[in-house]
């Protein structure tokens, strides 16, 4: 099922326990939908959250609130039930916010256009950590809970590793030949998988971050903008050409294409009881999730 959002979407997130999905739009608007397999999604909220682009959204505090990050440098907390503003942190960064992820149950990380990464306590509403990790925009982040390390990718072509315990940038990779666009941890934390603007997927071994240990060439002729981990061996990729594929990691192989969304780029991917992706003005939901997931597991 496909929904027209009316404007270009930049981010999406699923509620941790309810059948809700949120979308962040270029207009600064925030949409919230309820979905199920038997009826069309129902729009619950349509809020003008920011004066400039709303680039990212995350459910926090057990799903009670939604956080959004914007090019206006603010972070907004919105009540899921009422749509009321809980808090707005103006000038949270010195530059436009590009990415936002959950770190723990009570912390999130935000990355901006100038390479700064910050970690926030959502309950105390305070800044926990700040890292000058990159020289260009922070395209994506992921968290290694066991090591308490936050990994980020950037338009400067590097992968960073930020140590939350010591509040330092522990290491940063050598500059690659292309922008790094997305990142996931796989193989039980032994491999860091990064998408790139050239369509090549770069693999780094944990603890050896200076240079990639493997390159998956030929996955896509276009940028791999979104990565969604399915399990320790397989990842779902979303590309600039609108193609969504199921991909195996070590051995590196394209298992099968999953969907194609015209010629528009896949901006973000999410999975709960349905597979969801967004691109040029549309939010798409797979409305037969059980069949879809069983098909993936059997491959």
N, C-alpha and C positions, 0 to 999 in steps of 0.2 A: 504494500500500500504506500502511496506517495502523497505527501501533503505539500501544498504550495505555501511557503512561509512569507512570500511577498517581498523578501529582501535576501541578500546574500547571508547565509549563516556561517559563523566562524567556529562554534564549539557546541558540544552536546554532552549531557551526562544523564545516567540512569539513577533513580532513587534507590538506595540500598535495600529497601524492604517492600516497597509498594510499586505498582505498575505505573510509574510516572517517568517522563523523560522531559528534560529541559533543553532549550536551544537558545544560543546567544547570536544576535544578529548585528550586521554592520550598521544598522540604524541606531544602535544603542538599546534596542528592545530586547526583552526577555520573554520567551514563550514557555508555558508549561502545559503538557498534554498528559491525559490518562489514556492508556492503550489496553486492548485485549484482543483476543483472536476472533471474537464473534461480531465485533462492530467497529465502525470507524473511530479513530482516536478523537477524544473530546478535548477541546482547548479549555483549560481551567484558568489560566492567567495570561494576560498580554500587557506587559508593563514597559514603560519607557524608563529603563534603569539608568541609562547614561546619556549625556549630551553628545558624546562621540561613540565610536564603534565599541560594541561589546564583544570582546575577542574570546572570552573563555567563561565557562560556568562549571561549578562543582557543588554537589550536595554535601553539606557538612553537618556536624553535630547529630549524627544518627538520622539524617534526612529531615531534620526540623527546619533547616534553612538552606538557602542557595547563595553561594558567593559568586559574584561576577567581577571580572577584571576588564578594564577599558583603556582605550588610547588616551582618555583624559586623565590617566594616572591614578584613578580612584579604584577602590575595592568596595563593593556594596554587598551587604548581607540582607537578604529578603526572606520574610517568613513564608514558608511553603503553603500553609493553610489560608492565610489572609492576604498575602501579597504585600503586606505592610513592610516598610523599611525598618530593619532592626538597628543597623548602624552603617555609616558610610565613612570610610577612611580616605579623606582627600589627600592628594600628593603622597600616596604610599610609595611611589617610586619617583625618581628624577626624570624618567622617560616613560613612554607609552608601555603599558603592560601587554605582553604578547601571549604568555602561557600561564596556566594555573593548574596545580594538581593537589590531590590529597596526599599527605605524608603519613600521619597517624590519625587516630580518631578525633584528636583535638588540634591538629596542626595542618596547615597547607603551605605550599610553596608557590611563589609567583616569580616569573621571569620577565624582564623588560627588553626594549629594543636596543639598549646599549650593553647588554650582557650581564646585568646585575640580577642575582637570584636572592630572594628573601624568604624566610620561613616565619610564619605567623601562628600565634596561639589564638584559635577562633573563639575560645571561651573567655580567656582573659583579655582578648583584643589587644595583644601586645606583640612586638617584634622579638623573635627569638634569635635569628641569625641573619647575617647579610654577607653576601659573597660577590666580589667583582670577578666573576668566573670567566667571562668572555669579552670579546671586542665588538660583537654584533648581536643581533636579536637572539634570545633564548627560545628556540623553536619547540622544544619538548623537554620533559624531565621524567625521571622515574626514581623510586626509592628502594634501597636495599636495607630492609628493616634489621636484619641480623647484624649488619656492619654499621648501622646508623649513618649511612652515606647516601647522599643525594647526587644523582647523575644527571647532567644536562647536555643537550646538543644545541648547536648554534649555527647561524648563518656564516660565521667565520670559519667553518669547517673543522671544528674541534669538539671533542668530548671532554667534559669536566667531571671531576669527582670531588664533591664537597663533604668534608668531615663535620657532621653536626655536633659531635662531642667536643671537638677542638676548635670549632668555628673557623676553620681554615679551608682554602682550596687545596686539597691534598695533592692533586696532580691534574694535568691537562694534556691531552694527546697532541701529537704533532699535527700541523695543519694538513688536512686532506685536500684533494684537488676540487672538491665540490662542497656545497653547503650541506650540512647534516640537518635533517628535517624531523626526525622522529626516533624514539628509543624505547626498547623493552629489554627486560632481563629474562634469559631463558637458560635451559639446561641446569635447573636448580641453582641459579645464580653464578654459574661458571662462565657464561657467555653474555656479552652485551651486544645487542643487535641494533644497528642504526640504519634508517633509511636515508637516502641522499637525493639531491636534486638531479643527478645524472641517471637515476634509476638503479644504480648499484646499491646493494645492501652490504654494509661493512660489519664484520664480526670482530669484537675485542675479547680477549681472554681476561677473566677477573684477575686483578693484580698486575696486569701487563697492559697498561692503558696508553702507552706512548704511541704505538702503532697498531693497526688492525692485524689480526692473525689470519683473516680469511676475507675474501671478497666474492660476493654472489653477483656475478655479472650476467646481464641478459634477462633479468627479471622483468624489467619494463623499459621501453624506450623513453619514458617520461619520468618525472620526479615521483618518488615514493613518499607521499606526504603523510600517510597515516599507517601506524602499526598497531595491531590488536592481538595480544597474546591469547591463543586458544588453550594451549597446554605447554609443557616444557620442550616439546619437539616441533610444534606447529604454530604459525603466526598468520593472521589475516592481514593482507596488505591492501591499501587504497592508493591509487595512482592518479597522476594529473590527467590522464586520458580517460578517467571514469571507470577503470577496470578494478574490480575487487577480486583478489585471488587468495586461495589457501596455499601456503608455502611451507615446505619442510626445511628445517635447519639442521645441518650436519647429520645426514647428508642433505646438501642444499638442492632443492628441487621444487618446481611448480607442481603441486599435487593436482589442482584443477582450478579453473576460473569459477567464481561464485556468482558474480553479477556484473553487469555493465550498465552504467548510468549515462547514456548518450556520450557526448564528447566533453562533458563537464568534469572538472577535477573533484576528487573525493577529499573533502576538507577534514573529516573526522570520522571515527568509527567507535561504536559502543555495542556491548552485548549484555543482555540480562536474560529474560525469557524470550526476547526477540533480538535479531540483529538489526542494528540501526546505523544509518550513515547519512551524512549531509553533504550537499554540494550546491551548486549555483541556484539558490533560492528554493531548494527542496529538502524535505526530511523524509527518508524512506524507511519503512518498517517491514520486516519479513513477518507476515501474519500467520505463518504456520511454523512456529518455532520448534516444536518437538520434532517434526519430520526433518527440518533443516539441521538441527543439532545432532540427531541420530545419524544423519547422512555424513556429517563431518567426522563423527567419532568412528564410524565404520571404515573410513578411508585408510 
